[in-house]
Amino acid sequence: MDTIFQSIELLSKEKGIDSQIVFEAVKDAMLVAAKKHFRTNENMVAEMDDKAGGFKIYSVYKVVEEVQDPVNELTLDKARKIDSTAEVGGEVRLYRPADVLGRISAQTAKQVILQKVREAERETVYSEYANRAGELVNCVVKRVEGQDLVCDLGKTEARLLKKEQSRLENFSAGDRVRCVIKMVEKAGKSAGVIVSRGAPELVERLFEQEVPEIYDGTVLIKGCSREAGERTKIAVFSRDRDVDCVGACVGMKGMRVQSIIRELRGEKIDIIEFSEDPVVFATHALSPAKITRVSIISAVERHMEVIVDDTQLSLAIGKKGQNVRLASKLLGWRIDIKSEEEKRQEVETQMAALQAPGAPLSVLLEHGLQESIANKLLEAGISTVDRLTNVTQEELDAAGISVEMVEQIQSSVNGYYAQLDAPVAAVPVDQQVAEQVAGQVAEQVAEQAAEPAADASANAEGGDVAGNAPIESDTITG
């Protein structure tokens, strides 16, 4: 029986778990096997027998005056047949021989023990590695399982998932790799330690190893965004004015950063100087493109607009939007990039909209449009007649406009435009009023014609009032 305890001690050392946990697992396994063998649901306990070097199994019964649970309770008379000192309210134990357990029960006990040991091992691994996320570790590829790699960390195994690998890398069994601990999972298919070669933390740990100024805290890493196998942007900041943070990371003739690039199999790395000013930081982060100007659209929503020269637009956006995407992750801001020509056209469109806003939708109320329909259109963002004439059927459906309402809208719009195109109509005048007006006009014309004739007679007889010489009659003839 000493072999059992020796095997438990050996298993504990091999798995790196407490031997007491293994003892408890063996106890539970013995109880499960005993209940299955004796086909009972009695309360049972297993105890170590130091003298015999094994385990003893007992059924435990509670002593009561009146039995309500015949499986786990005994009367005082029956209990004293097992233990003469039994009393009401106490417990008695009935020994169950373990040597009668069959092969099936032993197999059940083995499965329980293995399951308990695995659970204890996972708990031990979790407690050891849970607080080490982001730590750089050296490991050896042990085997390949599908697209995942199983790596040996020494005390335990770690899994390098396909999504945590770089597309530039290809490993086989026996290769030594440097990874960062991504997380530790306690359950599931990927239970255990998960390591990564594609996490931004890997680049940060490599810089800490290669750059002494980062290791001693003179230069700080303020952020890192990465697309594994493609490009990495890392922001650094110097706490000492005399230390160039970018130059320290690059190293003499680029030796420091080249060492990291070789470790990452040729992945491109942009080292950027950090700034508290988001405008300055954005200008640095979008390098190598040259930025014309940066404007903050919303500081609360962290949204900015970047204007670049037309020749710099493709460089600022990058291949498949990679440059601006990495810069946005690094800043934590949403970045909209526009060329000078796009911005100019946008401004012209806005100015044109301000100068010619169009007739408001309310003018259609005078041409038969119901106010309820107008409110629905306004809620859908249709506020002018010009906008209404260009509306699509999908927009009308989204606004809840029925076919009958569409007919009324068309009628109102047609009436509005008909009013604009119609000539100015003559105002009807009553016939009697017209005759009176015509008579007054004729009298005024006659009076105006008589005044020049009278003046001419006065001048012919005795000169004008100014004392001018008399005018001969022949001067006014004709």
C-alpha positions as CSV (number, residue, x, y, z in Angstrom):
1,M,0.0,0.0,0.0
2,D,3.0,2.3,0.4
3,T,3.0,2.4,-3.4
4,I,-0.2,4.4,-3.5
5,F,1.3,7.2,-1.4
6,Q,4.6,7.1,-3.3
7,S,2.7,7.4,-6.6
8,I,0.7,10.3,-5.2
9,E,3.9,12.1,-4.2
10,L,5.5,11.4,-7.5
11,L,2.4,12.7,-9.4
12,S,2.3,15.8,-7.3
13,K,5.9,16.7,-8.1
14,E,5.5,15.9,-11.8
15,K,2.5,18.1,-12.2
16,G,3.7,20.8,-9.8
17,I,0.6,20.7,-7.6
18,D,0.1,20.2,-3.9
19,S,0.1,16.5,-2.8
20,Q,-2.8,17.2,-0.5
21,I,-4.9,18.1,-3.6
22,V,-4.0,14.7,-5.1
23,F,-5.0,13.0,-1.8
24,E,-8.4,14.7,-1.9
25,A,-8.8,13.7,-5.5
26,V,-8.1,10.0,-4.6
27,K,-10.6,10.2,-1.7
28,D,-13.3,11.5,-4.0
29,A,-12.5,8.9,-6.6
30,M,-12.8,6.1,-4.0
31,L,-16.2,7.4,-2.8
32,V,-17.5,7.6,-6.4
33,A,-16.3,4.1,-7.1
34,A,-17.8,2.8,-3.8
35,K,-21.2,4.3,-4.4
36,K,-21.3,2.9,-7.9
37,H,-20.2,-0.6,-6.7
38,F,-22.6,-0.7,-3.7
39,R,-25.4,1.0,-5.7
40,T,-26.3,3.4,-2.9
41,N,-26.6,7.1,-2.3
42,E,-25.6,6.9,1.4
43,N,-23.4,9.6,2.9
44,M,-19.9,8.1,2.7
45,V,-16.4,9.2,3.8
46,A,-12.9,8.0,2.9
47,E,-10.1,8.3,5.3
48,M,-6.4,7.6,5.0
49,D,-5.2,4.6,7.0
50,D,-1.5,5.4,7.9
51,K,-1.0,1.9,9.4
52,A,-2.4,0.0,6.5
53,G,-1.1,2.5,3.9
54,G,-4.4,2.9,2.1
55,F,-7.9,4.3,2.4
56,K,-10.9,3.1,4.4
57,I,-14.4,3.8,3.3
58,Y,-17.3,4.3,5.8
59,S,-21.1,4.8,5.4
60,V,-22.2,7.5,7.8
61,Y,-25.7,7.3,9.4
62,K,-27.4,9.8,11.7
63,V,-29.0,8.4,14.9
64,V,-32.6,9.6,15.3
65,E,-35.7,8.7,17.3
66,E,-37.9,8.5,14.2
67,V,-36.5,7.7,10.8
68,Q,-37.6,10.0,8.0
69,D,-34.7,9.3,5.6
70,P,-34.1,5.5,5.6
71,V,-31.0,5.9,3.5
72,N,-29.0,8.1,5.9
73,E,-30.8,7.7,9.2
74,L,-31.0,4.8,11.8
75,T,-32.9,4.3,15.0
76,L,-31.1,4.1,18.3
77,D,-31.5,0.3,18.4
78,K,-30.0,-0.3,15.0
79,A,-27.3,2.2,15.6
80,R,-26.1,0.4,18.8
81,K,-25.8,-2.8,16.9
82,I,-23.0,-1.0,14.9
83,D,-21.7,1.1,17.8
84,S,-22.7,0.4,21.3
85,T,-21.9,3.9,22.4
86,A,-24.3,5.5,19.9
87,E,-26.7,8.2,21.2
88,V,-29.6,10.0,19.6
89,G,-28.4,13.0,17.6
90,G,-25.0,11.4,17.0
91,E,-23.5,9.5,14.1
92,V,-22.3,6.0,13.5
93,R,-20.0,4.6,10.9
94,L,-20.3,1.4,9.0
95,Y,-17.1,0.1,7.5
96,R,-17.2,-0.7,3.7
97,P,-14.4,-3.0,2.4
98,A,-12.5,-1.4,-0.5
99,D,-10.9,-4.6,-1.7
100,V,-14.3,-5.8,-3.2
101,L,-14.4,-2.9,-5.7
102,G,-14.3,-4.4,-9.1
103,R,-12.4,-3.4,-12.3
104,I,-15.2,-1.1,-13.5
105,S,-15.1,0.8,-10.2
106,A,-11.4,1.0,-10.4
107,Q,-11.6,2.5,-13.9
108,T,-14.2,5.0,-12.6
109,A,-11.8,6.0,-9.8
110,K,-9.0,6.4,-12.3
111,Q,-11.1,8.8,-14.4
112,V,-12.1,10.8,-11.4
113,I,-8.5,11.1,-10.2
114,L,-7.3,12.2,-13.7
115,Q,-10.1,14.8,-13.9
116,K,-9.4,16.2,-10.4
117,V,-5.6,16.3,-11.2
118,R,-6.3,18.2,-14.5
119,E,-8.5,20.7,-12.7
120,A,-5.9,21.2,-10.0
121,E,-3.2,21.6,-12.6
122,R,-5.2,24.2,-14.4
123,E,-5.8,26.1,-11.2
124,T,-2.1,26.0,-10.4
125,V,-1.2,27.2,-13.9
126,Y,-3.8,30.0,-13.7
127,S,-2.6,31.3,-10.3
128,E,1.0,31.3,-11.6
129,Y,0.5,33.0,-15.0
130,A,-2.6,35.1,-14.6
131,N,-0.7,38.1,-13.3
132,R,2.1,37.7,-15.9
133,A,0.1,38.9,-19.0
134,G,2.3,40.9,-21.3
135,E,5.5,39.3,-20.1
136,L,8.1,38.2,-22.6
137,V,8.9,34.5,-22.4
138,N,11.2,32.1,-24.3
139,C,9.6,28.9,-25.4
140,V,10.2,25.9,-27.7
141,V,7.7,24.7,-30.3
142,K,6.7,21.3,-29.1
143,R,4.2,20.2,-31.7
144,V,1.9,21.5,-34.4
145,E,-1.8,21.0,-33.9
146,G,-3.7,22.1,-37.1
147,Q,-2.9,25.8,-37.5
148,D,-2.0,26.2,-33.8
149,L,1.4,25.6,-32.2
150,V,1.9,24.0,-28.8
151,C,5.0,25.5,-27.1
152,D,6.9,24.3,-24.0
153,L,7.3,26.9,-21.2
154,G,9.1,24.5,-18.9
155,K,6.5,23.9,-16.2
156,T,3.6,23.8,-18.5
157,E,2.6,24.0,-22.2
158,A,1.3,27.2,-23.9
159,R,-0.7,27.5,-27.1
160,L,0.2,29.9,-29.9
161,L,-3.1,30.3,-31.8
162,K,-3.2,31.0,-35.5
163,K,-4.7,34.5,-35.0
164,E,-1.8,35.3,-32.6
165,Q,0.9,34.5,-35.3
166,S,2.5,36.8,-37.8
167,R,1.9,36.1,-41.4
168,L,5.6,36.5,-42.1
169,E,6.5,33.6,-39.8
170,N,6.4,29.9,-40.1
171,F,7.7,27.6,-37.3
172,S,8.1,23.9,-36.9
173,A,8.7,21.6,-34.0
174,G,12.0,22.3,-32.1
175,D,12.2,26.0,-33.0
176,R,12.9,28.5,-30.3
177,V,10.6,31.5,-30.2
178,R,10.0,34.6,-28.1
179,C,6.4,35.4,-27.3
180,V,4.4,37.4,-24.8
181,I,1.8,35.9,-22.5
182,K,-1.5,37.0,-23.9
183,M,-3.9,35.5,-21.3
184,V,-4.7,32.4,-19.3
185,E,-7.9,30.5,-19.8
186,K,-9.3,28.2,-17.1
187,A,-11.7,26.3,-19.3
188,G,-12.6,25.5,-22.9
189,K,-10.8,24.0,-25.8
190,S,-7.9,26.4,-25.4
191,A,-7.6,26.1,-21.6
192,G,-4.1,27.0,-20.4
193,V,-1.6,29.7,-21.2
194,I,-2.1,31.6,-24.5
195,V,1.0,33.2,-26.0
196,S,1.2,35.6,-28.9
197,R,3.6,36.8,-31.6
198,G,1.2,39.3,-33.0
199,A,0.4,41.4,-29.9
200,P,1.7,45.0,-29.7
201,E,3.1,44.1,-26.2
202,L,5.8,41.9,-28.0
203,V,7.2,45.0,-29.7
204,E,7.2,47.0,-26.5
205,R,9.0,44.2,-24.6
206,L,11.6,43.9,-27.4
207,F,12.3,47.6,-27.2
208,E,12.7,47.4,-23.5
209,Q,15.4,44.8,-24.0
210,E,17.2,46.5,-26.8
211,V,17.0,50.2,-25.6
212,P,18.6,50.8,-22.2
213,E,16.9,54.3,-21.9
214,I,13.5,52.5,-22.0
215,Y,14.6,49.9,-19.5
216,D,15.8,52.5,-16.9
217,G,12.7,54.8,-17.5
218,T,14.4,57.7,-19.2
219,V,12.3,57.1,-22.3
220,L,8.7,56.0,-22.0
221,I,6.6,54.0,-24.4
222,K,3.3,55.9,-24.6
223,G,1.5,53.7,-27.0
224,C,1.8,51.0,-29.7
225,S,-0.5,50.0,-32.6
226,R,0.4,47.0,-34.7
227,E,-0.8,44.9,-37.6
228,A,1.4,41.8,-37.3
229,G,3.6,41.1,-40.3
230,E,2.8,44.5,-41.9
231,R,3.7,47.6,-39.9
232,T,4.0,48.9,-36.3
233,K,3.7,52.4,-35.0
234,I,5.2,53.0,-31.5
235,A,5.0,56.4,-29.7
236,V,7.9,57.3,-27.3
237,F,8.5,60.2,-25.0
238,S,11.7,61.4,-23.3
239,R,11.7,62.5,-19.7
240,D,15.1,64.1,-20.1
241,R,15.5,67.0,-22.5
242,D,19.0,66.0,-23.4
243,V,17.9,62.6,-24.6
244,D,16.4,62.2,-28.1
245,C,13.7,59.5,-27.6
246,V,13.5,58.6,-31.3
247,G,17.2,58.5,-31.7
248,A,17.7,56.3,-28.7
249,C,15.2,53.8,-30.1
250,V,16.8,53.8,-33.5
251,G,20.3,53.5,-32.2
252,M,23.6,54.2,-33.9
253,K,23.2,53.5,-37.6
254,G,19.8,51.9,-36.8
255,M,21.4,48.9,-35.0
256,R,18.8,48.8,-32.2
257,V,15.7,49.0,-34.3
258,Q,17.2,46.7,-36.9
259,S,17.7,44.0,-34.3
260,I,13.9,44.2,-33.5
261,I,13.0,44.1,-37.2
262,R,15.0,40.9,-37.6
263,E,13.2,39.3,-34.7
264,L,9.9,40.3,-36.3
265,R,11.0,38.9,-39.7
266,G,11.2,42.2,-41.5
267,E,8.1,43.9,-40.2
268,K,8.2,47.7,-40.7
269,I,8.4,49.9,-37.6
270,D,7.6,53.6,-37.3
271,I,9.0,55.3,-34.2
272,I,7.0,58.4,-33.4
273,E,7.6,61.2,-30.8
274,F,4.7,61.5,-28.4
275,S,3.0,64.8,-27.8
276,E,0.2,65.8,-25.4
277,D,-1.2,68.1,-28.1
278,P,-3.4,65.8,-30.3
279,V,-2.8,68.0,-33.4
280,V,1.0,67.7,-33.1
281,F,0.7,64.0,-32.2
282,A,-1.5,63.4,-35.3
283,T,1.1,65.1,-37.5
284,H,3.8,62.8,-36.2
285,A,1.7,59.7,-36.3
286,L,0.7,60.1,-40.0
287,S,4.3,60.2,-41.1
288,P,5.9,59.7,-43.6
289,A,3.1,61.8,-45.1
290,K,3.3,65.6,-44.8
291,I,0.3,67.2,-43.2
292,T,-1.0,70.6,-44.3
293,R,-3.3,71.2,-41.3
294,V,-5.3,69.4,-38.6
295,S,-8.6,70.6,-37.2
296,I,-10.5,69.2,-34.2
297,I,-14.1,68.5,-35.1
298,S,-15.1,67.2,-31.6
299,A,-12.9,67.0,-28.6
300,V,-15.5,65.1,-26.7
301,E,-16.0,62.4,-29.4
302,R,-12.3,62.5,-30.2
303,H,-12.8,63.3,-33.8
304,M,-10.4,65.2,-36.0
305,E,-10.0,66.2,-39.7
306,V,-6.6,66.1,-41.5
307,I,-6.0,68.0,-44.7
308,V,-3.1,67.0,-46.9
309,D,-1.8,68.0,-50.3
310,D,-3.3,66.1,-53.3
311,T,0.1,64.4,-53.9
312,Q,0.3,63.2,-50.2
313,L,-3.2,61.7,-50.0
314,S,-2.3,58.2,-50.9
315,L,0.8,58.2,-48.7
316,A,-1.2,59.5,-45.7
317,I,-3.9,56.8,-46.2
318,G,-1.4,54.1,-46.8
319,K,-1.8,50.7,-48.4
320,K,-5.4,49.6,-47.9
321,G,-5.8,52.4,-45.3
322,Q,-3.1,50.9,-43.1
323,N,-1.3,54.1,-42.2
324,V,-4.3,56.1,-41.1
325,R,-5.7,53.0,-39.4
326,L,-2.6,52.5,-37.2
327,A,-2.4,56.2,-36.5
328,S,-6.0,56.3,-35.4
329,K,-5.4,53.3,-33.0
330,L,-2.3,55.0,-31.7
331,L,-4.0,58.3,-31.0
332,G,-7.3,56.9,-29.9
333,W,-9.0,59.4,-32.2
334,R,-11.2,59.1,-35.3
335,I,-9.3,60.6,-38.2
336,D,-10.8,61.8,-41.5
337,I,-8.2,62.5,-44.2
338,K,-9.1,64.8,-47.1
339,S,-7.1,66.3,-49.9
340,E,-7.0,70.1,-50.6
341,E,-9.3,69.6,-53.6
342,E,-11.8,67.6,-51.7
343,K,-11.9,70.2,-48.9
344,R,-12.3,73.0,-51.4
345,Q,-15.3,71.2,-53.1
346,E,-16.8,70.6,-49.7
347,V,-16.6,74.2,-48.7
348,E,-18.0,75.4,-52.0
349,T,-21.0,73.0,-51.6
350,Q,-21.6,74.3,-48.1
351,M,-21.5,77.9,-49.3
352,A,-23.9,77.2,-52.1
353,A,-26.2,75.5,-49.7
354,L,-26.1,78.6,-47.4
355,Q,-26.7,81.0,-50.3
356,A,-29.6,79.1,-51.8
357,P,-31.3,77.2,-49.1
358,G,-34.4,76.6,-51.2
359,A,-38.1,77.2,-50.4
360,P,-39.1,75.8,-47.0
361,L,-41.6,72.9,-46.9
362,S,-44.2,75.1,-45.2
363,V,-45.0,76.8,-48.5
364,L,-46.7,73.6,-49.7
365,L,-49.3,74.0,-46.9
366,E,-50.9,76.8,-49.0
367,H,-51.3,74.3,-51.9
368,G,-53.1,71.5,-50.1
369,L,-50.4,69.6,-48.2
370,Q,-51.6,68.4,-44.9
371,E,-49.6,69.5,-41.8
372,S,-49.3,65.8,-40.6
373,I,-47.6,64.8,-43.8
374,A,-45.3,67.9,-43.6
375,N,-44.3,66.9,-40.1
376,K,-43.4,63.3,-41.3
377,L,-41.3,64.8,-44.0
378,L,-39.5,67.1,-41.6
379,E,-38.8,64.2,-39.2
380,A,-37.2,62.3,-42.2
381,G,-34.8,65.3,-42.8
382,I,-36.7,66.7,-45.9
383,S,-37.1,70.4,-45.1
384,T,-37.2,72.1,-48.5
385,V,-39.2,71.8,-51.7
386,D,-36.0,71.2,-53.7
387,R,-35.1,68.3,-51.4
388,L,-38.6,66.9,-51.7
389,T,-38.4,66.8,-55.5
390,N,-35.2,64.6,-55.3
391,V,-36.4,62.3,-52.7
392,T,-36.3,58.5,-53.4
393,Q,-39.0,55.9,-52.8
394,E,-36.9,54.2,-50.1
395,E,-36.8,57.5,-48.2
396,L,-40.5,58.0,-48.5
397,D,-41.1,54.4,-47.2
398,A,-38.8,55.0,-44.3
399,A,-40.7,58.1,-43.4
400,G,-44.0,56.2,-43.4
401,I,-45.5,58.0,-46.5
402,S,-48.3,56.0,-48.1
403,V,-49.3,56.0,-51.8
404,E,-52.2,58.4,-51.0
405,M,-49.9,60.8,-49.3
406,V,-47.5,60.7,-52.2
407,E,-50.3,61.7,-54.6
408,Q,-51.2,64.7,-52.3
409,I,-47.5,65.6,-52.1
410,Q,-47.2,65.6,-55.9
411,S,-50.3,67.7,-56.2
412,S,-49.0,70.3,-53.8
413,V,-45.6,70.4,-55.5
414,N,-47.2,70.8,-58.9
415,G,-49.4,73.6,-57.6
416,Y,-46.4,75.4,-56.1
417,Y,-44.3,75.3,-59.3
418,A,-47.4,76.3,-61.4
419,Q,-47.7,79.4,-59.4
420,L,-44.1,80.3,-60.0
421,D,-44.4,79.8,-63.8
422,A,-47.8,81.6,-64.3
423,P,-47.8,85.2,-65.7
424,V,-49.1,88.1,-63.5
425,A,-53.0,88.1,-63.9
426,A,-55.0,91.3,-64.6
427,V,-57.1,92.4,-61.7
428,P,-60.8,92.6,-62.8
429,V,-62.4,96.1,-62.4
430,D,-66.0,97.0,-62.2
431,Q,-67.4,98.5,-65.5
432,Q,-68.9,101.6,-63.8
433,V,-65.7,102.3,-61.9
434,A,-63.7,102.0,-65.1
435,E,-65.9,104.6,-66.9
436,Q,-65.5,107.1,-64.0
437,V,-61.8,106.7,-64.1
438,A,-61.7,107.2,-67.9
439,G,-63.8,110.4,-67.6
440,Q,-61.5,111.9,-64.9
441,V,-58.5,111.2,-67.1
442,A,-60.1,112.9,-70.1
443,E,-60.9,116.1,-68.1
444,Q,-57.3,116.3,-66.9
445,V,-56.0,116.0,-70.4
446,A,-58.4,118.8,-71.7
447,E,-57.4,121.2,-68.9
448,Q,-53.7,120.6,-69.6
449,A,-54.3,121.4,-73.3
450,A,-56.2,124.7,-72.6
451,E,-53.5,126.2,-70.5
452,P,-50.9,126.7,-73.3
453,A,-53.5,128.4,-75.6
454,A,-54.4,131.0,-72.9
455,D,-50.8,131.9,-72.3
456,A,-50.2,132.3,-76.0
457,S,-53.2,134.9,-76.3
458,A,-51.8,137.0,-73.4
459,N,-48.4,137.2,-75.0
460,A,-49.8,138.3,-78.3
461,E,-51.8,141.2,-76.8
462,G,-49.4,142.8,-74.4
463,G,-46.3,140.8,-73.7
464,D,-45.6,138.3,-71.0
465,V,-45.6,139.1,-67.4
466,A,-41.8,139.4,-67.4
467,G,-42.0,142.6,-69.7
468,N,-40.7,140.9,-72.8
469,A,-41.6,142.5,-76.2
470,P,-44.8,141.6,-77.9
471,I,-44.7,138.7,-80.2
472,E,-46.1,139.1,-83.7
473,S,-49.0,137.0,-84.6
474,D,-47.2,135.3,-87.4
475,T,-44.8,133.7,-84.9
476,I,-47.5,131.4,-83.5
477,T,-49.1,130.4,-86.7
478,G,-48.9,126.7,-87.4
